Amino acid sequence: MASPPKKKFVRTHAPARSKVRPAGFPTRDQVMDFITTSDQPAGKREIAKAFGLKGQEKIALKALLRDMADEGLLDHGPARAFHKMGGVPKVTVLRIVDVDDTTLIATPERWEAEGHPAPRIRIVDRGKRSALTVGDRILARTEEAGNGWLAHPMKKLEKATETLLGVVHVGEDGKLWLRPVDKRIRNDWPISDAGSAKKGDLVLADPTGRPPRVSARVTDILGDPFAPRSFSLIAIHKHGIPHVFPEGVEDEAVAASALPLHEDKREDLRTLPIVAIDPSDARDHDDAVWAAPDEDPANPGGFRAVVAIADVSYYVRPGSALDREARKRGNSVYFPDLVVPMLPHHLSSDICSLRAGQDRAAMACHLVIDAQGKVTSSRFTRAVIRVAAVLAYEDAQAAIDGTKDNDLLDVALKPLWACWALLRQARDSREPLALDLPERRVVLDEWGKIVSVAVRERLDAHMLIEDFMIAANVAAAKALEAKKAPVMYRVHEPPSRDKLVALKEYLATFDMDFALGQVIRPSTFNQLIRKVGENEARDQIMQQILRSQTQAYYAPANMGHFGLALGSYAHFTSPIRRYSDLLVHRALVGGYGLELPAPKGGDIPAKTSLSAEDHENMARVGELISQHERRAMEAERDTIDRYVAAYLAAHVGETVKARITGVQNFGFFATVEGLGGDGLVPVSTLGAERFFFDEAGKALQGVESGDRYTVGQKLELRLAEADPINGVLRFELPDAPAGERSGPRKMDRTRPGAHRGRPTNIRHIGGARGKHKKR
């Protein structure tokens, strides 16, 4: 920096406080330039040092900075550093709030610049972002770049207390309190500012104050927590699921839905009696199937089949607002009473939904299947189809079983079932993991009230569609590999050794051997299930096998699909509701040269194939949509738990048939047979005696009585509590005093092996302090 000129004091006209400033004193513009271009936080000391200010000049600088702050030019950041008003401190705490394409977007955690919206700051990739996701807090160094801001992550911070979602109630003190809906938050919060909220309202609130005087300030009133759809809204807000489409996205969906089909450029499959078989309550239909005996003499006993999937890639193009919003959501989220779709309804439930009797754009997977059920060849085309019928699983099954008439029985359904017999034969020889685990279905009436909670019936029609979809997914992955095109694989890795060791220890409690040295395949677990047979341990062993599996995810690196016993697998069949499938479609369009004429006008991107950006960011997108999938699963599970609790609330005090699903040192969890919904039986309610916790056997066992409670065990329990707001259930033994809990129990310090020959890896369970209460 050049030496400042020799200073002399002169009168100035602009400043509000200090009327006299030195002649070489920096101007407002010079101070602002220094603050905005400095690569370090710029406080008064740094500014004075940069301009060589001393003594009275520093006092004048302080006055100038005050003036600039009052005039809305500057703001204070951490450690009293200055930054441009509407700007961002050089080093600050950011919260990641969104994903734009593949770039994480953050905003300052604290923003007090009135009249200036909080800036959206793009996180710069330095190879550390894979550990970051929406909701994370980071310490970052920021810089202004062009018309925006960039952030360079320095450190990931612990999550601060999030916005609270809860129900307002009146406490014993007569004041308003907030009862959080998150079952992990065990304490109610006093409400310091309720606004217009009243007792019974479902609200969003911000924590305020400092310990021990922490309270909640209501920010939004969501309404009646028991009103129709409220349970789903609770999950949407709790998990931060995007559920409102920006206006521009809706407008783009309307424009895209008007695109011509280009029938002359597509394969015409409208003469095929193709059918869509879906759940009776399906809101969209993105797949349809057809099969017929192969007339080629070279394939005796074989079949030809078509799996037609909605051509979503034609309407949702790379780089469009629709595409960015779809990636941000990752998938549709299905609740009992509503759907949060990945795409606007103009597409998801209208133009992209394969409705009966209407011409629809489709991506067709043509399969040739031999007499042993092996897919010998496949090809992909862009087609136009006209679905002959949309059938519920139950209706298709009834037609095959002969209990319900259907005009398509001979021309469509019987050939599908005959072809499926071959696919099933190939599946059986491959022997994928066969865990028969029930799925709960909540049935609501027209007013959104619960009619029943039941286990979905598993029909051959379900397995037929499943096997056709698997065949198409495998064909898509292999086709892209053959074209040397990028693939978004669905990856399911084999179980880790740690989980296999835990399974071995668990099976030993049933006197079952499990060799760790063997090559682990899905058939290994199927043999265990067959060995168990139909005895009472079957369900609990299947649950433990499920817990030993890894979680599936999306990635461009192929690690195979362990559960399905497949070497190459990608999701191709649901592009309406999964972004992964949309990427696979785009890759197929590029690999097979299936581009169609570009739209006129230029508002909609021309290309429908995988973009260079899609290709480059495939790994990062895989991480994001895997996270979104887990978010959706948690939200759906939480909502089902709330509906189950609401359904059971009318049965509190009654005895129900239950099954133990988990055991811990503080008690065991049980679920109502046929309904689901886990509830706790605290160890304090099991009586006066001490209990051992057998970690390997997942069991609690009484010292004196020998009573044993273990995973999978069936028993009768009394429902003591059912709270629909947080989905919590609590059970008691039928002979426990109703509504009364035993006091804390004294810890037993006796050597475990001294009791009834128990193994030495068990822990004694008692209360945290004091003596146990006698019944």
C-alpha positions in Angstrom: 0.0 0.0 0.0 1.3 3.5 -0.9 2.1 5.8 2.0 -0.8 8.0 2.9 -0.2 11.7 2.3 0.8 14.0 5.1 -2.3 14.7 7.2 -3.8 18.1 8.1 -7.1 18.7 9.8 -10.0 20.0 7.6 -13.7 20.5 8.0 -16.0 17.9 6.5 -19.6 18.2 5.6 -21.1 14.6 5.7 -20.3 13.1 9.1 -23.0 13.2 11.7 -20.8 13.0 14.8 -17.1 14.0 14.3 -16.9 17.4 12.6 -13.1 17.4 12.1 -11.1 14.6 10.3 -7.5 14.6 9.1 -6.9 15.5 5.5 -5.4 12.1 4.5 -8.1 10.3 6.4 -9.7 7.4 4.4 -13.0 8.1 2.8 -16.2 6.0 3.1 -15.4 4.4 -0.2 -11.9 3.5 0.8 -13.0 2.0 4.1 -15.7 0.0 2.3 -13.2 -1.2 -0.3 -10.8 -2.4 2.4 -13.5 -4.2 4.3 -15.0 -5.9 1.3 -11.6 -6.9 -0.2 -9.8 -8.0 3.0 -9.2 -11.7 3.2 -9.4 -11.5 7.0 -12.1 -10.2 9.3 -11.8 -6.4 9.4 -12.3 -4.7 12.7 -11.4 -1.2 13.8 -7.9 -2.3 14.7 -7.2 -3.8 11.2 -8.7 -0.7 9.4 -6.6 1.7 11.5 -3.4 -0.4 10.9 -4.1 -0.5 7.1 -4.4 3.3 6.8 -1.7 4.1 9.4 -4.1 5.8 11.8 -3.0 6.8 15.3 -4.2 8.7 18.3 -7.0 11.1 17.4 -7.3 9.5 14.0 -8.5 6.3 15.6 -11.2 8.3 17.5 -12.2 9.8 14.2 -12.3 6.4 12.6 -14.6 5.1 15.3 -17.0 7.9 14.7 -16.9 7.3 10.9 -17.6 3.6 11.4 -20.5 4.5 13.7 -21.9 6.9 11.0 -21.6 4.2 8.3 -23.4 1.7 10.5 -26.2 4.2 11.2 -26.5 5.0 7.5 -27.0 1.3 6.8 -23.6 0.8 5.0 -21.9 -1.4 7.6 -22.9 -4.1 10.1 -21.0 -5.9 12.9 -20.0 -9.5 12.7 -18.3 -11.8 15.2 -15.5 -10.3 17.3 -16.8 -6.8 16.3 -15.5 -7.2 12.7 -17.3 -5.1 10.1 -18.8 -6.2 6.9 -20.9 -4.4 4.3 -24.6 -4.1 5.3 -26.4 -6.9 3.4 -23.1 -8.7 3.2 -21.6 -11.5 5.2 -18.7 -11.6 7.8 -15.4 -13.0 6.5 -15.7 -15.9 9.0 -19.1 -16.8 10.3 -21.5 -19.6 11.2 -23.7 -20.8 8.3 -26.6 -23.3 8.2 -27.0 -25.4 5.1 -30.6 -25.0 3.9 -30.9 -26.2 0.4 -29.3 -28.0 -2.6 -29.1 -26.2 -6.0 -28.3 -28.7 -8.6 -25.4 -30.4 -6.7 -24.3 -27.4 -4.8 -25.1 -27.0 -1.2 -26.7 -23.7 -0.3 -26.3 -22.0 3.2 -27.5 -18.9 4.9 -26.0 -17.0 7.9 -27.3 -18.5 11.1 -27.8 -15.0 12.5 -29.1 -12.3 10.2 -30.2 -9.0 11.5 -29.8 -6.7 8.5 -33.3 -5.2 8.2 -34.4 -4.6 4.7 -31.8 -7.0 3.3 -32.8 -10.6 2.7 -30.3 -13.2 4.0 -28.0 -14.2 1.1 -27.9 -17.7 -0.3 -24.3 -18.7 -0.1 -22.8 -21.5 -2.3 -20.6 -24.0 -0.5 -17.3 -24.5 -2.4 -16.3 -28.1 -2.9 -12.9 -29.0 -1.3 -13.5 -32.7 -1.1 -15.1 -32.5 2.3 -18.7 -31.9 1.4 -19.7 -35.6 1.4 -20.0 -35.3 5.2 -22.3 -32.2 4.9 -26.0 -32.2 4.2 -29.1 -30.0 4.6 -29.5 -28.9 8.2 -25.8 -29.0 9.1 -24.1 -26.0 10.7 -20.6 -25.0 9.6 -17.9 -22.5 10.4 -16.9 -21.0 7.1 -14.7 -18.4 5.5 -16.8 -16.4 3.0 -16.0 -14.3 0.0 -18.1 -12.2 -2.4 -17.9 -13.4 -6.0 -19.7 -11.6 -8.7 -23.3 -11.0 -7.6 -23.2 -13.7 -5.0 -21.2 -15.3 -2.1 -19.1 -18.3 -1.7 -18.3 -20.2 1.5 -15.2 -22.4 2.2 -16.1 -24.8 5.0 -13.6 -24.7 7.9 -15.3 -26.9 10.5 -18.6 -28.8 10.9 -20.3 -27.7 14.1 -22.7 -29.4 16.4 -26.3 -28.9 15.5 -28.0 -26.2 17.5 -31.5 -26.7 19.0 -33.8 -26.9 16.1 -37.2 -25.2 15.7 -39.6 -27.0 18.0 -42.8 -28.6 16.7 -45.3 -29.3 19.4 -48.8 -28.9 20.9 -49.8 -26.1 23.3 -51.3 -27.2 26.6 -52.1 -25.7 30.0 -49.8 -26.8 32.8 -50.6 -27.3 36.5 -49.4 -23.7 37.0 -52.1 -22.4 34.7 -49.6 -21.3 32.1 -49.1 -22.4 28.5 -46.5 -25.1 27.8 -45.3 -26.7 24.6 -45.3 -30.5 24.4 -42.9 -31.5 21.6 -44.1 -34.1 19.1 -40.6 -35.5 18.8 -40.5 -38.5 21.2 -36.8 -38.0 21.8 -37.5 -34.7 23.6 -38.8 -35.8 26.9 -39.5 -32.4 28.6 -42.2 -29.8 28.0 -41.1 -26.2 27.4 -42.6 -23.1 29.0 -44.0 -20.7 26.4 -42.7 -17.2 26.8 -44.6 -15.8 23.8 -47.6 -17.7 22.5 -48.8 -15.0 20.1 -52.4 -16.0 19.2 -51.8 -19.7 19.8 -54.2 -21.3 22.2 -54.6 -24.6 24.0 -54.6 -27.6 21.7 -52.9 -25.8 18.7 -50.1 -27.5 16.8 -47.3 -24.9 16.5 -43.8 -24.2 15.5 -41.7 -22.5 18.1 -38.1 -21.2 18.5 -36.1 -21.9 21.7 -35.2 -18.6 23.5 -33.2 -17.7 26.5 -30.3 -19.4 28.2 -30.2 -22.3 30.6 -31.7 -22.8 33.0 -34.3 -20.2 31.9 -35.1 -21.6 28.4 -38.5 -21.2 26.9 -40.3 -21.4 23.6 -41.6 -18.6 21.4 -44.4 -19.5 19.0 -43.6 -18.6 15.4 -46.3 -20.4 13.4 -49.7 -21.9 14.2 -50.4 -25.0 12.1 -53.8 -25.8 13.5 -55.5 -28.8 15.1 -53.1 -31.7 15.5 -56.0 -34.2 15.2 -57.4 -32.7 12.1 -57.2 -34.7 8.9 -53.6 -34.7 7.4 -52.1 -33.2 10.6 -50.1 -36.3 11.4 -48.5 -36.0 7.9 -47.9 -32.3 8.3 -46.2 -33.0 11.6 -43.7 -35.3 9.8 -43.3 -32.9 6.9 -42.3 -30.1 9.3 -40.2 -32.3 11.6 -38.1 -33.7 8.8 -37.9 -30.6 6.7 -39.5 -32.2 3.6 -40.0 -29.6 0.8 -43.8 -29.7 0.1 -44.6 -26.5 -1.7 -43.5 -26.1 -5.3 -42.2 -22.6 -6.3 -44.4 -20.8 -8.8 -41.8 -21.0 -11.5 -41.7 -24.8 -11.2 -45.5 -25.1 -11.4 -45.5 -22.8 -14.5 -42.8 -24.9 -16.1 -44.7 -28.1 -15.4 -47.7 -26.7 -17.2 -45.6 -25.7 -20.2 -43.9 -29.1 -20.3 -47.2 -31.0 -20.2 -48.2 -29.3 -23.4 -45.2 -30.7 -25.3 -46.2 -32.8 -28.4 -45.7 -36.6 -28.1 -43.9 -36.8 -31.5 -45.8 -40.1 -32.3 -44.0 -40.3 -35.6 -40.6 -40.4 -33.9 -41.6 -43.0 -31.3 -42.3 -46.7 -31.5 -46.0 -47.2 -31.6 -47.1 -49.8 -29.0 -50.8 -48.7 -28.8 -52.1 -52.0 -30.2 -50.6 -54.0 -27.4 -53.1 -54.9 -24.5 -50.7 -53.5 -22.0 -51.9 -53.1 -18.4 -50.9 -51.2 -15.2 -51.3 -53.2 -12.0 -51.0 -51.0 -8.9 -52.3 -50.6 -5.3 -55.9 -49.7 -5.2 -55.0 -46.3 -3.6 -52.2 -45.5 -6.1 -52.1 -41.8 -7.0 -49.9 -42.2 -10.0 -49.2 -45.0 -12.5 -45.6 -45.0 -13.9 -45.3 -48.6 -15.1 -47.3 -51.0 -17.3 -46.5 -54.5 -18.5 -47.3 -56.9 -21.4 -46.2 -60.4 -22.3 -46.9 -62.9 -25.0 -45.4 -66.3 -26.1 -42.3 -65.8 -28.3 -43.1 -66.8 -31.9 -39.4 -67.2 -32.7 -38.6 -70.9 -33.3 -35.2 -70.3 -31.8 -36.8 -69.6 -28.4 -39.2 -72.5 -27.8 -41.3 -72.0 -24.7 -40.0 -68.5 -24.3 -41.8 -65.2 -24.0 -41.5 -61.6 -25.2 -42.3 -58.9 -22.7 -42.5 -55.1 -22.6 -42.1 -53.1 -19.4 -43.3 -49.6 -20.3 -42.4 -46.7 -18.0 -43.6 -43.1 -18.1 -41.1 -41.1 -20.2 -40.5 -38.5 -17.5 -37.1 -37.5 -19.0 -39.0 -36.0 -22.0 -40.8 -33.6 -19.7 -38.2 -33.0 -17.0 -35.0 -31.8 -18.7 -31.5 -31.2 -17.3 -31.0 -27.7 -16.1 -34.6 -26.8 -15.9 -36.4 -25.5 -12.7 -38.3 -28.8 -12.7 -35.1 -30.7 -12.6 -33.6 -28.7 -9.8 -36.7 -29.1 -7.7 -36.9 -32.8 -8.4 -33.3 -33.3 -7.3 -33.9 -31.2 -4.2 -36.7 -33.6 -3.2 -35.1 -36.8 -4.4 -38.3 -38.8 -4.2 -42.0 -38.7 -3.5 -43.0 -39.2 0.1 -46.1 -41.3 0.7 -48.3 -40.8 3.7 -51.6 -42.5 4.5 -53.6 -39.3 3.8 -51.5 -37.4 1.2 -48.5 -37.6 -1.1 -45.6 -35.1 -1.3 -44.7 -35.7 -4.9 -41.3 -35.2 -6.5 -42.9 -33.6 -9.5 -45.9 -31.2 -9.7 -49.3 -32.8 -10.1 -49.6 -31.5 -13.7 -46.9 -34.2 -14.5 -47.0 -36.8 -11.7 -50.7 -37.5 -11.6 -51.7 -36.3 -15.1 -49.5 -36.2 -18.2 -46.9 -38.7 -16.9 -49.4 -41.0 -15.3 -50.2 -44.0 -17.5 -53.9 -43.6 -17.5 -56.2 -46.2 -19.2 -57.3 -45.3 -22.7 -55.0 -42.3 -23.2 -51.9 -42.0 -25.4 -48.8 -41.6 -23.2 -45.1 -41.1 -23.8 -43.2 -44.1 -22.5 -39.7 -45.6 -22.3 -40.1 -49.2 -23.3 -37.9 -52.0 -22.2 -38.3 -55.0 -24.6 -37.3 -58.3 -23.0 -36.8 -61.7 -24.6 -37.1 -64.5 -21.9 -36.2 -68.1 -22.5 -37.9 -71.2 -21.2 -35.7 -71.2 -18.0 -36.7 -67.6 -17.2 -33.4 -66.1 -18.3 -33.5 -62.7 -20.1 -31.5 -63.4 -23.2 -31.7 -60.0 -24.8 -33.2 -56.5 -24.2 -33.5 -53.2 -26.0 -34.9 -49.8 -25.1 -37.0 -47.4 -27.2 -39.0 -44.3 -26.8 -42.6 -45.3 -27.4 -46.2 -44.2 -27.4 -48.6 -46.5 -25.5 -52.3 -46.7 -24.6 -52.9 -48.6 -21.4 -55.8 -51.1 -21.8 -56.7 -51.0 -18.1 -55.4 -49.9 -14.7 -56.1 -52.8 -12.3 -55.7 -53.0 -8.5 -53.5 -55.9 -7.4 -56.6 -57.5 -5.7 -58.7 -57.3 -8.9 -55.9 -58.8 -11.1 -55.4 -61.6 -8.6 -59.2 -62.2 -8.4 -59.4 -62.5 -12.2 -56.5 -65.1 -12.3 -58.1 -67.0 -9.4 -61.4 -67.1 -11.2 -63.4 -65.2 -8.6 -63.9 -62.0 -10.7 -64.6 -61.5 -14.4 -62.2 -59.4 -16.4 -62.3 -58.8 -20.2 -58.5 -58.8 -20.3 -58.0 -62.2 -18.6 -57.1 -64.2 -21.8 -55.3 -61.5 -23.8 -53.3 -59.8 -21.1 -53.4 -61.4 -17.6 -52.9 -65.1 -18.4 -49.8 -64.4 -20.7 -48.4 -62.2 -17.9 -48.8 -64.9 -15.3 -47.3 -67.6 -17.7 -44.3 -65.4 -18.4 -43.9 -64.6 -14.7 -43.7 -68.4 -14.0 -40.5 -68.4 -15.9 -39.1 -65.3 -14.2 -40.0 -66.8 -10.8 -38.2 -69.9 -11.8 -35.0 -67.9 -12.6 -35.5 -65.9 -9.3 -35.7 -69.1 -7.3 -32.5 -70.5 -8.8 -30.8 -67.2 -8.0 -32.2 -67.3 -4.5 -32.3 -63.7 -3.3 -32.8 -62.8 0.4 -36.3 -64.1 1.3 -37.5 -62.1 4.4 -41.3 -62.2 4.6 -41.9 -59.1 6.7 -45.3 -57.5 7.0 -46.2 -54.0 5.8 -48.7 -51.9 7.7 -51.6 -50.2 5.8 -53.6 -47.4 7.4 -57.2 -47.2 6.1 -58.9 -43.8 6.4 -62.5 -42.8 5.8 -63.5 -39.8 3.6 -63.0 -37.4 6.5 -59.5 -38.6 7.2 -60.4 -40.6 10.3 -58.8 -44.0 11.0 -60.9 -47.0 10.0 -58.3 -49.7 10.5 -54.6 -50.4 10.6 -53.8 -53.8 9.0 -51.0 -55.7 7.4 -51.0 -55.6 3.6 -51.9 -58.9 2.1 -49.1 -60.3 -0.1 -50.5 -61.6 -3.4 -48.9 -63.3 -6.4 -49.9 -60.2 -8.3 -47.5 -58.2 -6.1 -44.6 -60.6 -6.8 -45.4 -60.7 -10.5 -45.0 -56.9 -10.9 -42.0 -57.0 -8.6 -40.2 -59.6 -10.8 -41.0 -57.8 -14.1 -39.6 -54.5 -12.6 -36.5 -56.3 -11.4 -35.9 -57.8 -14.8 -36.2 -54.3 -16.4 -33.9 -52.7 -13.8 -31.2 -55.3 -14.4 -31.7 -54.9 -18.2 -31.2 -51.1 -17.9 -28.0 -51.4 -15.8 -26.5 -54.0 -18.2 -27.5 -52.0 -21.3 -25.8 -48.9 -20.0 -22.7 -50.9 -19.1 -22.6 -52.2 -22.6 -22.9 -48.7 -24.0 -20.2 -47.5 -21.6 -22.6 -44.9 -20.3 -22.8 -43.7 -16.7 -25.1 -45.6 -14.4 -26.7 -44.6 -11.1 -26.6 -48.0 -9.5 -28.8 -49.2 -6.6 -26.2 -50.6 -4.3 -26.7 -53.1 -1.5 -23.5 -54.3 0.0 -23.0 -57.5 2.0 -23.3 -57.4 5.8 -20.3 -56.1 7.7 -18.3 -58.5 9.8 -19.3 -56.7 13.0 -23.0 -57.4 12.2 -22.3 -61.0 11.3 -20.5 -61.5 14.6 -23.5 -60.0 16.4 -25.9 -62.3 14.5 -23.7 -65.3 15.3 -23.9 -64.5 19.1 -27.7 -64.0 18.8 -28.2 -67.3 17.0 -26.1 -69.1 19.6 -28.9 -68.4 22.1 -31.1 -70.6 20.0 -28.4 -73.3 19.8 -28.0 -72.5 16.1 -24.5 -72.4 14.5 -23.4 -69.7 12.1 -19.9 -70.1 10.6 -18.2 -66.7 10.0 -15.6 -68.2 7.7 -18.1 -69.2 5.0 -18.8 -67.1 1.9 -21.9 -65.1 2.9 -24.7 -65.1 0.3 -28.4 -64.3 0.5 -29.0 -68.1 0.4 -27.0 -68.4 3.6 -29.7 -66.5 5.5 -32.5 -68.3 3.6 -31.1 -71.6 4.9 -31.2 -70.3 8.4 -34.9 -69.3 8.0 -35.7 -72.7 6.5 -33.9 -74.4 9.4 -36.1 -72.5 11.9 -39.2 -73.6 10.1 -42.5 -72.3 11.5 -41.8 -72.2 15.2 -42.2 -69.2 17.3 -38.6 -68.0 16.8 -39.1 -67.5 13.1 -40.2 -63.9 13.2 -37.6 -62.8 15.6 -34.8 -64.5 13.7 -36.0 -62.8 10.5 -36.0 -59.5 12.2 -32.4 -60.1 13.5 -31.3 -61.1 10.0 -32.8 -57.9 8.7 -30.9 -55.8 11.3 -27.7 -57.5 10.1 -28.1 -56.1 6.6 -26.5 -52.9 5.3 -28.7 -50.0 4.0 -29.0 -49.7 0.3 -28.0 -46.5 -1.4 -27.4 -44.9 -4.8 -24.0 -44.5 -6.4 -22.2 -44.5 -9.8 -19.8 -47.2 -8.6 -21.2 -50.7 -8.9 -20.9 -52.8 -5.8 -23.8 -55.2 -6.7 -27.1 -55.8 -5.0 -26.5 -58.4 -2.2 -30.2 -58.8 -1.2 -31.4 -59.5 -4.7 -28.3 -61.6 -5.5 -27.5 -59.5 -8.6 -24.3 -58.2 -10.0 -25.7 -55.1 -11.7 -28.8 -53.3 -10.7 -30.3 -49.8 -11.3 -33.7 -48.3 -10.6 -35.4 -47.6 -14.0 -39.1 -48.2 -13.3 -40.3 -45.2 -11.2 -39.1 -41.9 -12.6 -42.3 -40.1 -11.5 -41.3 -40.7 -7.8 -37.5 -41.3 -7.8 -34.8 -39.0 -9.2 -32.4 -42.0 -9.5 -34.7 -43.5 -12.2 -34.9 -40.2 -14.1 -31.1 -40.2 -14.3 -31.1 -43.8 -15.7 -33.7 -42.8 -18.3 -31.5 -39.8 -19.4 -28.5 -42.1 -19.7 -30.5 -44.5 -21.8 -31.7 -41.7 -24.1 -28.0 -40.7 -24.7 -26.8 -44.3 -25.0 -29.4 -45.4 -27.5 -29.6 -42.0 -29.4 -33.2 -41.4 -28.5 -33.3 -37.6 -28.5 -36.5 -36.1 -30.0 -36.9 -32.7 -31.8 -36.2 -29.7 -29.5 -39.2 -27.7 -28.3 -39.9 -24.5 -30.1 -39.6 -21.2 -28.4 -36.5 -21.9 -26.3 -38.1 -21.7 -22.9 -37.7 -25.5 -22.3 -34.1 -27.0 -22.5 -33.6 -28.9 -25.8 -31.7 -32.0 -24.4 -33.4 -34.9 -22.6 -30.3 -37.0 -22.3 -27.8 -37.0 -19.4 -26.0 -33.7 -19.2 -22.3 -33.2 -18.7 -23.1 -31.8 -15.3 -25.2 -34.8 -14.4 -22.3 -37.1 -15.4 -19.7 -35.0 -13.5 -21.8 -34.8 -10.3 -23.2 -38.4 -10.3 -21.5 -39.4 -7.0 -22.6 -36.3 -5.2 -26.2 -36.6 -6.5 -26.2 -40.3 -5.3 -25.3 -39.2 -1.8 -28.0 -36.5 -1.8 -30.9 -38.7 -3.0 -29.8 -41.5 -0.6 -30.1 -39.0 2.2 -33.5 -37.9 0.9 -34.7 -41.5 0.7 -33.8 -42.1 4.4 -35.5 -38.8 5.3 -38.7 -40.0 3.5 -38.6 -43.4 5.2 -38.3 -41.9 8.7 -41.1 -39.5 8.0 -43.4 -42.2 6.7 -42.6 -44.5 9.6 -43.2 -41.7 12.1 -46.6 -40.9 10.6 -47.7 -44.6 10.6 -46.7 -44.7 14.3 -48.9 -41.7 15.0 -51.8 -43.2 13.2 -51.4 -46.5 15.1 -51.2 -44.6 18.4 -54.4 -42.6 17.5 -56.2 -45.9 16.6 -55.1 -47.5 19.9 -55.9 -44.5 22.0 -59.5 -45.8 22.4 -58.2 -49.1 23.8 -56.0 -47.8 26.6 -56.4 -50.1 29.6 -57.2 -53.1 27.5 -55.1 -56.3 27.1 -53.6 -56.8 23.6 -51.6 -59.5 22.0 -48.1 -58.3 21.4 -44.6 -59.4 20.3 -41.3 -58.2 21.7 -39.3 -56.3 19.1 -36.3 -55.1 21.1 -34.7 -55.5 24.6 -32.5 -53.0 26.4 -31.3 -52.7 30.0 -34.1 -50.3 30.8 -37.0 -52.5 29.5 -38.3 -54.1 26.4 -40.2 -52.8 23.3 -43.2 -54.6 22.0 -45.6 -54.2 19.1 -49.3 -55.1 18.8 -49.7 -58.1 16.6 -51.3 -57.2 13.3 -51.0 -53.5 13.9 -47.5 -52.4 14.7 -46.4 -49.4 16.6 -43.6 -50.0 19.1 -44.2 -49.3 22.8 -42.0 -49.6 25.9 -42.4 -51.9 28.9 -40.2 -50.3 31.5 -38.1 -52.7 33.6 -39.5 -50.8 36.6 -43.0 -52.3 35.9 -41.8 -55.9 35.8 -42.1 -56.4 39.5 -39.8 -56.2 42.6 -37.1 -58.7 41.6 -33.8 -57.9 39.9 -33.3 -58.6 36.2 -30.2 -59.4 34.1 -29.7 -58.0 30.7 -28.4 -60.6 28.3 -26.8 -58.6 25.5 -26.0 -61.5 23.2 -29.4 -63.1 23.7 -31.3 -59.8 23.6 -33.2 -60.7 26.7 -34.1 -59.7 30.3 -34.2 -62.5 32.8 -35.4 -62.4 36.4 -33.0 -63.5 39.2 -35.4 -65.3 41.4 -38.2 -66.3 39.0 -36.1 -67.0 35.9 -38.8 -65.2 33.8 -37.3 -64.3 30.5 -38.3 -61.6 28.0 -36.6 -61.9 24.6 -36.9 -60.6 21.1 -39.7 -62.2 19.1 -41.5 -63.6 22.2 -45.3 -63.3 22.0 -47.2 -62.3 25.1 -50.2 -60.4 26.3 -49.7 -56.8 27.6 -52.0 -54.1 28.9 -51.9 -50.9 26.9 -51.1 -48.2 29.5 -50.7 -45.2 27.2 -51.2 -44.2 23.6 -50.1 -40.7 22.6 -50.9 -39.9 18.9 -49.0 -36.6 18.9 -45.6 -38.2 19.2 -46.6 -41.7 18.3 -45.6 -43.2 21.7 -47.1 -46.3 23.2 -46.4 -47.7 26.7 -47.3 -51.2 27.9 -47.5 -53.0 31.2 -47.8 -56.6 32.2 -51.4 -57.6 32.7 -51.0 -58.3 36.4 -49.2 -55.0 37.1 -51.3 -52.4 39.1 -53.0 -50.3 36.4 -51.4 -46.9 36.0 -48.8 -47.5 38.7 -45.1 -47.8 38.1 -42.7 -49.4 40.5 -40.0 -47.2 42.0 -36.4 -47.4 41.1 -34.6 -50.6 41.7 -31.4 -51.3 43.5 -28.5 -52.4 41.3 -27.4 -56.0 41.7 -23.7 -56.3 41.9 -23.6 -60.1 42.1 -21.4 -62.0 39.6 -23.7 -62.9 36.7 -22.4 -66.4 36.3 -23.4 -67.4 39.8 -27.1 -67.4 38.8 -28.6 -70.4 37.1 -25.6 -71.0 34.9 -26.2 -67.8 32.9 -23.5 -66.6 30.5 -21.0 -64.0 31.8 -21.8 -61.4 29.1 -25.0 -60.3 30.8 -25.6 -57.2 32.9 -27.6 -56.7 36.1 -30.4 -54.3 35.7 -31.8 -52.1 38.5 -32.9 -48.5 39.1 -30.5 -45.6 39.1 -30.7 -45.1 42.9 -32.6 -46.1 46.0 -34.4 -49.4 46.8 -36.9 -51.1 44.6 -40.5 -50.9 45.6 -42.3 -54.1 46.8 -45.6 -54.9 45.2 
